[in-house]
Amino acid sequence: MATELTTFTSLSTLIEKIASDEVIDTAYQWLCKKRKHYHPNADVWQLRRWWHEKKPILQAQILSGNFQFRELRLIRGEEKSIEWWSSLDALVLKAMTIVLTEHLKPVLSTRCFHLAGNGGLKGAVREVAANVEEHPFVFRTDVKGYYASINHGILMDIVGKYVQDDAVLRLLWGYLRRYVSDGGEYIDITQGISLGCPLSPLMGALFLKPLDDRMATLGCFYVRYMDDWVILAPTRWKLRKAIKATNQVMSELRVVKSGKVWESLPAPPLRTVRDCFQSHGSSLTSSP
């Protein structure tokens, strides 16, 4: 939404921006749209019914540092489980996302294609297609169990380089160190970020910033979509150097590559492009 790109020039701190009428109202509109098909007994309807009273209370809690996230509920599906945030918590997380996306945009790599404005999945595939002839040596991999494997301390060390607002840092710690209810059992989450949360794609992008930065120094073509990335190199030697750098960064971040490593020295261009982001359901033949 266009309103999410506001510069908030009249406000001085990040926490003030998060609690501002403009951001809170935008987050509220997002929540209403996102949960408009929820069950009549869902908490979003209670929040909407009393929003005119709850909004100033919420803003005061955010500004005073007294806002705390509630415990989450684990919803198990056939293929994956999702942590469900209360409607009020989801609204605050969206407000944080709006402000932090603008704040962090100057430091995040434009090669991270899942971030808004960077081209998306199809843009990443097109970039690979356009460069694979001149860079025929290919390495593609991703992180095993990415969201679940993110170390909270390492992530917050990275965040702390770019966010100095203590109130926002406390909110971020609350988002990370959460309690999840699973059938009456409460689980203290000490590692990983939450699936189905509006803030998680941004935090996931930031966590791999050390990889983005390292790749920018190597003279290789590099594209990342979430935790899935492709390196194209003009020579075998440069590709080996990039793979070594990748392994070093993975070790520093305490994560491991998945078993879906694909290396070709060199590869047929068409197959390369089709296979690069296969796990995200796209190929060269996808319509733009």
C-alpha positions in Angstrom: 0.0 0.0 0.0 1.2 3.5 -0.8 0.6 4.7 2.7 3.3 2.3 4.0 6.0 4.3 2.2 5.3 7.5 4.2 8.6 9.1 5.4 7.1 10.2 8.8 9.4 13.3 8.8 7.6 15.0 11.6 8.4 12.2 14.1 11.8 11.7 15.6 12.0 8.2 17.0 11.0 4.8 15.6 8.7 4.0 18.5 6.8 7.2 17.9 6.4 6.3 14.2 5.1 2.8 15.2 2.6 4.4 17.6 1.5 7.2 15.2 -2.1 7.5 14.0 -1.0 7.0 10.4 0.9 3.8 10.9 -1.6 2.3 13.5 -4.5 3.1 11.1 -2.7 1.5 8.2 -2.0 -1.6 10.2 -5.6 -1.7 11.4 -6.9 -1.6 7.8 -4.5 -4.3 6.9 -5.7 -6.5 9.8 -9.4 -5.9 8.9 -8.7 -7.0 5.3 -6.5 -10.0 6.3 -9.0 -11.4 8.8 -12.3 -10.4 7.2 -13.3 -14.1 6.6 -12.5 -15.2 10.2 -15.0 -17.0 12.3 -17.6 -14.8 14.0 -16.1 -15.7 17.4 -12.6 -14.7 16.4 -11.0 -11.9 18.4 -10.7 -9.6 15.4 -14.4 -8.7 15.6 -14.2 -7.7 19.3 -11.2 -5.5 18.4 -13.1 -3.9 15.6 -16.2 -3.4 17.7 -14.2 -1.4 20.3 -11.4 0.0 18.2 -12.2 3.6 18.9 -11.5 2.9 22.6 -8.7 0.4 22.2 -6.6 2.4 19.8 -5.5 5.2 22.2 -4.8 2.7 24.9 -2.7 0.7 22.5 -0.7 3.7 21.4 -0.1 4.7 25.0 1.2 1.2 25.9 3.5 1.2 22.9 5.0 4.7 23.7 5.4 3.9 27.4 7.0 0.5 26.8 4.3 -1.4 28.6 2.9 -3.3 25.5 3.6 -7.0 25.7 2.8 -9.7 23.2 0.4 -12.4 24.4 1.1 -16.1 24.1 0.6 -17.6 20.7 -1.5 -20.6 19.7 0.0 -23.4 17.5 -2.2 -24.4 14.6 -1.2 -27.7 13.1 -1.8 -28.4 9.4 -1.1 -31.4 7.3 2.1 -30.1 5.9 3.2 -27.4 8.3 2.3 -25.7 11.6 1.7 -22.0 12.0 1.9 -19.9 15.2 -1.3 -17.8 15.4 -0.9 -14.2 16.9 -3.8 -12.5 18.5 -5.4 -9.7 16.4 -4.0 -6.9 18.5 -0.5 -8.5 18.4 -0.7 -8.9 14.7 -1.6 -5.3 14.3 1.4 -4.2 16.3 3.7 -6.5 14.3 2.3 -5.0 11.1 2.9 -1.5 12.4 6.5 -2.4 13.3 6.9 -3.9 9.8 5.8 -0.7 8.1 8.2 1.5 10.0 11.2 -0.9 10.0 10.8 -1.7 6.3 11.3 2.0 5.5 14.1 2.4 8.1 16.1 -0.7 6.9 15.5 -0.3 3.2 18.8 1.7 2.7 20.9 -1.1 4.2 19.2 -4.1 2.7 20.5 -5.5 -0.6 18.7 -4.8 -3.8 19.7 -8.4 -4.7 17.1 -9.6 -2.1 14.2 -10.1 -4.5 11.5 -11.0 -2.1 11.5 -7.5 -0.6 8.9 -5.1 -1.9 10.1 -3.2 -4.9 13.0 -5.5 -5.8 11.3 -7.5 -8.5 9.8 -10.5 -6.8 10.3 -14.1 -7.8 9.8 -13.6 -11.5 12.2 -10.7 -11.4 14.8 -13.0 -9.8 14.3 -15.7 -12.5 14.5 -13.1 -15.3 17.8 -11.7 -13.8 19.3 -15.2 -13.8 18.1 -15.8 -17.4 19.7 -12.6 -18.6 23.1 -13.2 -17.0 23.7 -17.0 -17.2 25.4 -16.9 -20.6 28.1 -14.6 -19.4 28.3 -16.3 -16.0 28.0 -20.0 -16.8 29.3 -21.4 -13.6 26.4 -21.9 -11.2 25.8 -22.5 -7.5 22.4 -22.7 -6.0 21.3 -23.6 -2.4 19.2 -22.6 0.6 19.2 -22.8 4.3 17.9 -25.9 6.0 14.8 -25.1 8.1 15.5 -21.4 7.7 12.9 -19.7 9.9 13.2 -22.3 12.6 17.0 -22.2 12.7 17.5 -18.4 13.1 19.5 -17.7 16.2 17.9 -14.9 18.3 21.2 -13.5 19.6 22.8 -13.3 16.2 19.8 -11.7 14.6 19.5 -9.1 17.3 23.2 -8.3 17.0 22.6 -7.6 13.3 19.4 -5.6 14.1 21.3 -3.5 16.8 23.7 -2.2 14.1 20.8 -0.4 12.5 18.1 0.1 15.2 19.2 2.0 18.3 15.7 2.6 19.7 15.5 0.7 23.0 11.7 0.5 23.0 11.7 -1.0 19.5 14.4 -3.5 20.5 12.3 -4.6 23.4 9.4 -5.2 21.1 11.6 -7.2 18.8 12.8 -9.3 21.7 9.2 -9.9 22.6 8.4 -11.0 19.0 11.4 -13.4 19.1 11.2 -14.8 22.7 7.6 -15.9 22.6 5.4 -18.5 24.3 3.3 -20.9 22.2 0.3 -22.8 23.5 0.1 -26.3 22.0 -2.9 -28.2 23.3 -2.5 -26.8 26.8 1.3 -27.1 26.9 3.2 -23.9 26.8 6.5 -23.8 24.9 9.2 -21.2 25.4 10.6 -20.4 22.0 14.3 -19.7 22.2 15.3 -20.1 18.5 13.6 -19.3 15.2 11.1 -16.7 13.9 7.4 -17.1 13.5 5.7 -18.4 10.3 2.7 -16.4 9.3 3.9 -13.2 10.9 4.1 -9.9 8.9 7.4 -9.0 10.4 9.2 -12.3 9.7 10.0 -11.8 6.0 11.9 -8.6 6.9 13.7 -10.2 9.8 14.6 -13.1 7.5 16.0 -10.8 4.9 18.1 -8.9 7.5 19.5 -12.1 9.0 21.2 -13.0 5.7 22.5 -9.5 5.2 26.1 -10.8 6.0 25.8 -13.1 3.0 24.5 -10.3 0.8 27.4 -8.1 1.9 30.0 -10.8 1.3 28.7 -11.7 -2.2 28.8 -8.0 -3.2 32.6 -8.0 -2.8 33.3 -11.1 -4.9 32.5 -9.9 -8.5 29.9 -12.7 -9.0 26.3 -12.4 -10.1 24.1 -13.0 -7.0 20.3 -13.3 -6.6 18.5 -14.1 -3.4 14.8 -14.9 -2.8 14.1 -15.4 0.9 16.6 -18.1 2.0 17.1 -19.4 -1.6 20.0 -18.0 -3.6 21.9 -18.4 -6.8 25.5 -17.4 -7.6 26.6 -17.2 -11.2 30.3 -16.8 -11.9 32.3 -16.1 -15.0 35.0 -18.6 -14.1 35.4 -21.8 -12.1 37.8 -20.1 -9.7 35.4 -17.3 -8.9 32.7 -19.8 -8.2 34.8 -21.8 -5.8 35.7 -18.6 -4.0 32.0 -17.7 -3.7 31.2 -21.1 -2.4 33.9 -20.9 0.2 32.6 -17.4 1.3 29.1 -18.9 1.5 30.2 -21.7 3.8 32.1 -19.2 6.0 28.9 -17.0 6.4 26.7 -20.0 7.1 29.2 -21.0 9.9 29.1 -17.5 11.4 25.3 -17.4 11.4 25.2 -21.0 12.8 22.9 -22.3 10.1 23.5 -25.1 7.5 22.7 -25.4 3.8 19.9 -27.8 2.9 20.4 -30.9 0.9 19.2 -29.0 -2.2 22.6 -27.8 -3.3 23.0 -27.6 -7.0 26.4 -26.9 -8.6 27.2 -26.9 -12.3 30.5 -26.2 -13.9 29.1 -25.1 -16.4 25.4 -25.9 -17.0 23.0 -25.6 -20.0 21.5 -22.2 -19.6 17.8 -23.1 -20.0 18.0 -25.9 -17.4 19.9 -23.6 -15.1 17.2 -20.9 -15.1 14.3 -23.4 -14.7 15.9 -25.1 -11.8 17.3 -22.1 -9.8 14.1 -21.3 -7.9 12.2 -24.5 -8.4 11.2 -24.7 -4.7 9.3 -21.4 -5.1 7.2 -22.6 -8.0 8.6 -20.5 -10.9 10.5 -21.1 -14.1 11.7 -19.2 -17.1 8.4 -20.0 -18.9 6.3 -18.2 -16.2 4.5 -15.1 -17.5 5.9 -11.8 -16.3 
